[in-house]
């Protein structure tokens, strides 16, 4: 029997396992405002030509989840999503 709570899966016989958070940037929506890279520089890199953002990696380390969440909420184009 398994229970899903937030971002954790709990087996009644084991400790909670962390489900990895992933981040994505929609290149069609990104306008290069650079807020994401200012908020979470370890997670976003900017294109040298137009400033568009791409994630450094898709999987978000636990210590970066708060910064990535703030970047998602701060993006004026709503180009960043987590899943």
Residue frames as qw, qx, qy, qz and C-alpha x, y, z in Angstrom:
[[0.000, 0.890, 0.456, 0.000, 0.00, 0.00, 0.00],
 [0.436, 0.076, 0.028, 0.897, 1.40, 3.43, -0.99],
 [0.023, -0.880, -0.405, 0.247, 0.29, 6.92, -0.13],
 [0.467, 0.423, 0.134, 0.765, 1.26, 10.02, -2.08],
 [0.281, -0.858, -0.283, 0.323, 1.82, 13.15, -0.02],
 [0.013, 0.904, -0.209, -0.374, 3.06, 16.28, -1.72],
 [0.511, 0.681, -0.511, -0.121, 6.33, 15.39, -3.47],
 [0.158, -0.417, 0.872, -0.202, 6.95, 12.26, -1.43],
 [0.775, -0.058, -0.524, -0.350, 5.87, 8.66, -1.79],
 [0.358, -0.449, 0.672, -0.468, 5.36, 6.83, 1.48],
 [0.664, -0.031, -0.734, -0.138, 5.33, 3.07, 1.77],
 [0.666, -0.653, -0.016, -0.360, 3.89, 2.06, 5.12],
 [0.926, -0.278, -0.019, 0.254, 7.07, 0.05, 5.80],
 [0.666, 0.153, 0.036, 0.729, 9.68, 2.59, 4.69],
 [0.174, -0.562, -0.120, 0.800, 10.78, 6.17, 5.04],
 [0.470, 0.809, 0.212, -0.282, 9.41, 8.74, 2.55],
 [0.624, 0.062, 0.427, 0.652, 11.19, 8.82, -0.81],
 [0.081, 0.644, -0.032, -0.760, 11.69, 12.15, -2.53],
 [0.629, 0.572, 0.489, 0.196, 10.18, 12.49, -5.99],
 [0.429, -0.142, 0.218, 0.865, 12.48, 14.60, -8.15],
 [0.262, 0.834, 0.243, -0.420, 11.22, 18.00, -9.20],
 [0.572, 0.186, 0.464, 0.650, 11.99, 18.86, -12.82],
 [0.076, 0.735, 0.093, -0.668, 12.16, 22.28, -14.47],
 [0.520, 0.396, 0.574, 0.493, 11.48, 23.35, -18.04],
 [0.030, 0.554, -0.014, -0.832, 11.68, 26.66, -19.92],
 [0.573, 0.634, 0.518, 0.038, 9.30, 27.23, -22.85],
 [0.434, -0.169, 0.314, 0.827, 11.56, 28.78, -25.49],
 [0.098, 0.583, 0.571, 0.570, 8.55, 30.19, -27.36],
 [0.321, -0.872, -0.357, -0.095, 7.49, 32.22, -24.32],
 [0.617, -0.498, -0.048, 0.607, 10.88, 33.21, -22.88],
 [0.310, 0.919, 0.118, 0.212, 11.74, 36.83, -23.72],
 [0.666, 0.260, -0.273, 0.643, 15.11, 36.98, -21.97],
 [0.318, -0.873, -0.035, -0.368, 14.18, 39.07, -18.94],
 [0.500, 0.395, -0.636, 0.436, 16.93, 37.14, -17.03],
 [0.529, -0.567, 0.262, -0.574, 15.10, 37.14, -13.68],
 [0.980, -0.146, -0.098, -0.088, 15.37, 33.35, -13.40],
 [0.761, 0.292, -0.312, 0.488, 19.15, 33.43, -13.71],
 [0.015, -0.592, 0.348, -0.727, 19.39, 36.22, -11.15],
 [0.727, -0.432, 0.177, -0.503, 17.22, 34.27, -8.68],
 [0.913, -0.189, 0.362, 0.001, 18.64, 30.78, -9.32],
 [0.277, 0.785, -0.493, -0.255, 21.98, 31.16, -11.14],
 [0.309, -0.332, 0.890, 0.042, 22.96, 27.54, -10.47],
 [0.542, 0.313, 0.767, -0.140, 19.86, 26.33, -12.34],
 [0.532, 0.786, 0.312, -0.056, 19.50, 28.64, -15.36],
 [0.466, -0.260, 0.354, 0.768, 21.92, 29.72, -18.05],
 [0.351, 0.792, 0.172, -0.469, 21.36, 32.53, -20.52],
 [0.733, 0.463, 0.318, 0.384, 22.00, 32.56, -24.25],
 [0.428, -0.351, 0.096, 0.827, 24.80, 34.99, -25.16],
 [0.132, 0.261, 0.514, 0.807, 22.89, 36.34, -28.15],
 [0.317, -0.516, -0.396, -0.690, 19.32, 36.97, -26.96],
 [0.200, -0.336, 0.567, -0.725, 19.42, 36.24, -23.21],
 [0.817, -0.175, -0.281, -0.473, 16.89, 33.41, -23.44],
 [0.430, -0.495, 0.673, -0.342, 17.09, 31.00, -20.55],
 [0.802, 0.065, -0.565, -0.184, 17.59, 27.25, -20.47],
 [0.786, -0.580, 0.168, -0.130, 17.85, 25.02, -17.42],
 [0.009, -0.661, 0.751, 0.003, 21.36, 23.88, -16.57],
 [0.101, 0.016, -0.994, -0.031, 19.77, 20.49, -15.86],
 [0.492, -0.370, -0.513, -0.598, 16.21, 19.21, -15.79],
 [0.667, -0.457, -0.569, 0.149, 16.31, 17.62, -12.32],
 [0.133, -0.800, 0.163, -0.561, 16.21, 20.17, -9.52],
 [0.464, 0.059, -0.734, 0.493, 18.39, 19.35, -6.49],
 [0.400, -0.681, -0.604, 0.107, 16.51, 19.62, -3.19],
 [0.387, -0.501, -0.178, 0.754, 18.61, 22.59, -2.09],
 [0.073, -0.054, 0.354, 0.931, 17.56, 24.51, -5.25],
 [0.016, -0.539, -0.823, -0.179, 13.80, 23.84, -5.11],
 [0.096, -0.783, -0.398, 0.469, 12.94, 27.08, -3.29],
 [0.114, -0.508, 0.306, 0.797, 14.99, 29.21, -5.70],
 [0.047, 0.122, 0.802, 0.583, 13.48, 27.49, -8.75],
 [0.038, -0.671, -0.736, 0.077, 9.97, 27.97, -7.33],
 [0.093, -0.745, -0.129, 0.648, 10.72, 31.67, -6.87],
 [0.106, -0.275, 0.571, 0.766, 12.03, 31.86, -10.45],
 [0.045, 0.411, 0.856, 0.310, 8.82, 30.23, -11.74],
 [0.082, -0.789, -0.554, 0.254, 6.70, 32.74, -9.84],
 [0.181, -0.693, 0.073, 0.694, 8.87, 35.70, -10.93],
 [0.319, 0.049, 0.661, 0.677, 8.91, 35.01, -14.68],
 [0.317, 0.413, 0.139, -0.842, 6.78, 37.74, -16.30],
 [0.478, 0.270, -0.576, -0.606, 6.19, 35.56, -19.38],
 [0.822, -0.138, 0.417, -0.363, 5.27, 32.43, -17.36],
 [0.646, 0.534, -0.519, -0.167, 7.84, 30.55, -19.46],
 [0.146, 0.360, -0.874, 0.292, 9.19, 28.40, -16.62],
 [0.821, -0.283, -0.113, -0.483, 7.38, 25.39, -15.22],
 [0.137, -0.382, 0.882, -0.237, 8.11, 22.63, -12.76],
 [0.845, -0.024, -0.276, -0.457, 6.71, 19.12, -12.83]]
